[in-house]
Amino acid sequence: MALPNWYRRCIGCGEGRDKRKMLRIVKNKGQAPELDLQQKKPGRGAYVCPNSQCVMLARKKRGLERSFRCSVDDQIYEKLIQQVSAVENRKS
């Protein structure tokens, strides 16, 4: 059975869910990965659940490296954790 077009898997925990309930991380050629809150930026995308634990799991599992097929600095993960924490705080 085919999965729906809006179904995405978290690069941290591996849970599949509606992409509108997840955060998209995008990478363009020559640029560092960044958070894409509108989910409209061009480039290769990876999805993570909207909590900092999943970003930390993605860091441990090297999820961005696998998704983007490149090396990702720890500073990028730290920046993403801060941004996701800010999004978490806005929602609560």
Residue, then its C-alpha position, 0 to 999 in steps of 0.5 A: m500500500a502506498l503512503p500518502n503524499w503528505y506523510r514524512r518520517c522524522i530523522g530523529c525518532g523515525e516516527g511517521r506523521d503529517k508533514r504539516k505537524m513537523l519541522r522542515i530542515v532544508k539545504n541548498k547547494g553551498q549553504a548550511p542546513e537551516l530551519d524552514l518554518q514555511q516549508k517552501k524554501p527550495g532545496r533538499g529537505a529533511y523533517v524532524c518532530p517539533n521537539s528538541q529531543c528529536v533534533m538531539l536524536a538526529r544528531k546522535k544518529r547523524g540524520l542530517e548527514r544521511s539525508f543531505r549526503c554531506s558532513v554537518d558541523d555540530q554548530i549547525y545542530e546546536k543552532l537547530i536545537q536553539q531554534v526548535s526550542a524557541v518554536e516549542n516555547r512559542k507553542s506552549 
